[in-house]
Amino acid sequence: MDAKTVKKGDILARKNGPVDTLLYITGGTVSMVLGSREIPLGKGDLIGLADIESGIHSCDYVATSDVSVMVFTTRDNLYKSDFLSAKPDNCRAIAMSVNRIARSSFRILKDASDKLNGLLALTARAYAEYRRFASELHTSPREMEQVTALPESVSVDFRQSIIDKMNSGMYTFLADKTLGQKMVENGTASGYILHCSSDFRDICPEIEAVTDNISACVDICMNENGDDLYGRLANLFIRATSEHALAAPITDLMNEIYVAIAGVSRETADIRRNEIDIKLAAVNGGSGGKGSGDGVDKDIASRLIDSMDTIFGFCNYPAQKAEELKAAVSAFRKVTDPYSSDEEVKKLRMTIEEHFYYLYLSVLEARIECTEVPVIIKMFLEFGYLDEELAGMDNACELYNIALTFEGDRSKGVFTASEWLLAIFTRDREPSINEFDQSFEEYVRDQRNNGNINDAQVRAILKDQGQKVMFEMQNMFRKASRICSGQVLSFCPVFCSFQLLRSLKDDVCDANKLTESLGIIRSIDYSLFYREKMHVFNEKEGIYDTIHVEVMPDMILMPVIGSRTVMWQEICGKDRMTPGRFVLPVVLTDDLDKQMIKLSGEFRWELCKRIQGARWNDVTDPSITSLYSDYLQFYRKNSELSAEQKEKVKTGLQRYKQVYRDFFVADYAEYIKYESAGSPHLNKVARSILFMQCPFRARVRSRLKDNPIYGEVSDKYRIKTGQQLHKLDNIAKKLTSHGYEVPKELKAEIEYYNL
């Protein structure tokens, strides 16, 4: 038998831990924690005695003050010591202690059962009322299987006989001060203690079961994830509007739920009510946050309620996955810094991302079979919209109006996200290359070469359009979305209000905005999208020459909000006459013209490199890549550059980490924005290369012809184009001399050199 002191807040024994010692309290107070209730213990109580029969602690014992205890290592040690025989009152005190613990635990069970019965009745009634309200408002009520899993009621009447005995006969019996000596003399101490211990042990599991059911009722009525009866009733209130006859009954029931849940968990009830109040305020007047429009259309807002469930229902999304995504979204709503590098936040973003793209494919598959696509589904597919609370109700309503008429324009090469994937599914377009520059066919054959699939599987996969869509989704679609977001390390694919920096309607990219922006660049750099190809003007006479054909790029709008764009590939496959692919966020938070110039510069460089092949940096074959590589590699020895200009080139190379392409793209942007307006921003060498390789349109050249800094290079360009026009004129004369009409291709080529 040893004595020790335990500090306030320390745990003396843990639930489910072994009863390897008995602790007799000689001073201080201890709390015996049973579910959400506590039994106070003090001097004279013996910790562990109530569970001495099972040998396993039924609850936690926490010191609520500094506590002094005597330690008995075993039950036999307690009986054999002189603790009981020397002081018989100790025996009586211990008997009274286990008696009080058993009676207190029953009172806890009785009170909890009464509370549970009230909650069970309220939950069943609230769920039935919710279903009735939903039907009257002509909307489908969502099933809650948890409700049917609850018991109708619980009863503890069969325990009443035990408590009656404890309260009447047994407690009166224990009040006899001579009892201690009698219990020691006749040896009944251990039997009585074990009897009380058995009763306590029977009651504890029932307390746990009742507590679990209380928690289940609370979770059904009000929970932090947001999918609860309280929230569903709030959604019905939004649908009904405050003038509807059902508005008052709905709010009365919501208040009743709040009062009941606050009696169990005030914190949960207050948090949930505050969330719903904010949601209702947003519907009534708009949140006024970034990207908000002129307020909220209540009719639209009512359609957007429970957007996730609408999306899940459209594609029959698996229930378990739906719950996992909803839980992650609910937790993400509460994150104070959504870009945080904290592990928990990163895990949430990753969970949402994985579920989002799985859901996207499911919705896309259902979309293929659907003749009329609901607006909320368009919002999801084209903008990544998933949840009205993450988006902000005002933004969601504005997005709804945008999505009504939002679409791409294939004649202009503009595709929305879903249109692009459907174009691949219908064989209108081939999948993009992956990060290893492999086409879909190359990737499949590589898998065969690595032994992952056999020849039969290769043939089946190459014919399967669904596999092509999956390839596009896993490669270009996901990677480009992450890059376009501008948040590579903290990417979240879901439309969120915090991602918006300006007005939503101003930042949404559509076909008209894209073609207008690209048109401005083409009005300056007219040859941007022209490719050379050999053309036979007359096969009989053997007359042929190279001509220029304009091949406009495909522009794909990723369903993300972001600040970056990607020139994904300059051609498709091996055919040099196929369109390049520009990838942009559907909501661009940066300047569109600036990003389009960057894309054009990158396209210029990569297409030239593709066409030149192994000779891309061979200066004997003049091209953008070869001339710029030579210029940047040997700028220190270039006599046409001043010391200041050389230092500027050096600084630029350091800024762009010796990547010549990025240096060129920056110069190209200066060339388009400033040089075309007659404002010199480039040195003589860079200006000369760009003027000859990316010539200005005729009207721009005409405006700059008297500017001395363009005099020499303009003369060179006129001589070059004059020679080409002379050659083409000779071809035309040769054809007419043989009695043939001048082909439209030849006329177009002559027109090209006059642009």
Beta strands, then each sheet from edge to edge (+ up, - down):
strand 1: 2-6
strand 2: 11-13
strand 3: 22-27
strand 4: 30-34
strand 5: 37-41
strand 6: 46-47
strand 7: 60-63
strand 8: 67-72
strand 9: 414-416
strand 10: 530-538
strand 11: 543-550
strand 12: 554-562
strand 13: 566-569
strand 14: 581-588
sheet 1: 1+ 8- 3+ 6-
sheet 2: 2+ 7- 4+ 5-
sheet 3: 9+ 12+ 14+ 13-
sheet 4: 10+ 11-
end
